[in-house]
Amino acid sequence: MSSKTILLNVLVALALMVGAPRETRAGSAYEIDADVDVALQRFYRTVPGARGLVRDAAAVLVFPSVVKAGMGFGGEYGEGALRRGGYTEGYYNTVSASVGFQLGVQARTVIILFMTENALASFQRKHGWKVGVDGSVALVTIGVGGAIDTNQIKKPVIGFILDQKGLMYNLTLEGSKISRIDR
């Protein structure tokens, strides 16, 4: 049994025990695209200048709902789409595991912008792109007065993590593995 299958089984079991905010089954291409559209619209409303960043990026990878569940050990899983010029070029999943004190289920939206063609090409060459190993993602934070920290925007790959209230702080994507899936 593969590690992905084991992790997915653990997430499903934890979700059934605790109560998941969203189903963990694989979505169809239509469902993923619809969820990506909603996530991008929320991103544009929540983060000042987001529409311009997406327009200037080589591509944007959107995971509308990454569900994290844990009871001592945990994991997270989400499915999304890579968009280039407003069109979906492929579907991806993100998977990670963790050990430590944790209890509960949480959903968040992850948006990764590839700001250069080189960064995008590096991502697309890998079968399983690991954040922090194959490439780093500079998470963007909001400064005083709601302004985006423009120093981080100069990085080749930038990321945003949003919850139901807006942009989340002090989180990491380190250790997440992103892989292409067929739809």
N, C-alpha and C positions, 0 to 999 in steps of 0.2 A: 504494500500500500504506500503511495507516495506521500511526502510530507504535506503537500497541498491538500490531499484528500483527508489526511488526519486532522489538519488544522480546520478545514471546513466542517468536519464532523464535530470537532470540539466546539466551534462557534455555534453550530446549530443546536447542540445539546445545551450550551449555556444560554442561548436565546430562549429556548423552550423553558428552562428553569427560571430565568429571571424575567423574561418578557421583552421581546425585541421591538424597537420602534419601527422596524421595516423587515420585510421578508428577506431571507438570505439566499433564496434561490437565484439562479442565473437569469438575467433578464434578456429579452429579445433585443435585437438591434433597434427596433422601433421604440421600445421602452427606455433603453439607455439613451437614445437620442433625445427623446422627450424630456427625460430627467436632466440631461445636460443643458438643454435650452432653458429650463426653469432655473437651474443653478447659475448659469451665466447671467440671466436677468437679475437674479438676487445679488450677484457679485457686482454688477454694474450699479445697482441702487445702493449697495452697502459701502463700497470702497471708492472714494473719490479718485477719478482719473483711470478707473479700471477699463473702461471701454477703449480708451486710447492705448493703454498697455497691450490689450489683446490685439488691437489693430496693428500695432508695431511689432508684435512678436512673430517669429517664424511659424510657430504653432502653439496651441494651448491644449493641455491634457486636463480633462475635467472628470473628477470622481464625485458625482452628486451626493452619494451617501456611503461613507466608509464607516462600517459598524465595528466598534471595539467592544469586546466582552471579556470579562475576566472574573475568576474566583481563585486567587493565588497565582495562577498562571493564566495567560490570556492571549488573545490574538485579535487581529483586525482584518477585515476583508471588504473590498469594494470593487465595483466595476464602473468603467467610464469610457470615454471616447477621446481620441486625439483629433482635434479640429485644425484645419489649415485653410485660411481664406473663407471661413464660415462653413466648410464642408468636412464631413467625417472621413478621415483617412484610415482609421482602424479602431479596434476596440481593445481595451486593456483591463487587467485587474491589478489590484495592489493587495499584498499579503504581508503581514508581519506578526511576530510572536514576541511575548514578553513574560518575564518572571518577576514576581515581587508582590507587594501588597496592592491588591486591586480587587474591587468587587463592583459588579454592575455592568450596565450596557450603555453605550454612548454612540451617537451618530454625529458625523461631521462631514463637511464638504471640503475636498482638497482640490485646489486649482494650481497647476504647474505651467508656467510660461517658459517656452524655449525662446530666448531673445535673439539668438544667432542661429544661422543655418548650420554652423559647425556643431553647436550643442545639440540641435535636433538630429543631425546625422549620426552623432555619437550614440544618442539614445536609441535610434532606430536600428543600429547595427547589432545591438545586444539582444539576445533572446530573453534574458531576465536581467533587467537593469536594476542594480541595487543602489539605493540612495546612500551616499557616503562612501561607497566603494567605487562604483563605475562613474559616478558624478555627484556633485554636491548641489543641494538646492538651498539658496539663500531665502529664508522665510522673511517676508516683508512684514514690518510692524507699522502701526500708526503712531505718529508722534503727537506732540502737544498741538491742540487745535484741530485734530483730525487729519493732519497732513501725512502723506506717505513718506517714509524714509527713503529719499532718492539715492542715497549711497548704495543701498542694496539693489536698486533697479539697474545698476551698471553691471551686475553679474550676468553670466550667460544663461543661467537657469534660476528663476525665482518662483517662489511658491506662496500661496495664501491658504490658511486654514480657517474655515468659518463654521460656527455653530448656529443654532437658531437665533442667537442674539446678535451675531455679527462676527467680526474678525476675532480670532482666538490668539492668545499670547502664550509665550513660554512653552511652546510645544515643539516637537521635532518630527521629522520624517525619517531620521536616520534608521537604517535597518529595514526599511520597507523595500520589498522587491516588487517591481512592476514588470508584468509580462503581457505580451500580446495574446489575445484570445480570438478564436474564430467565431463569427456570427453568421 
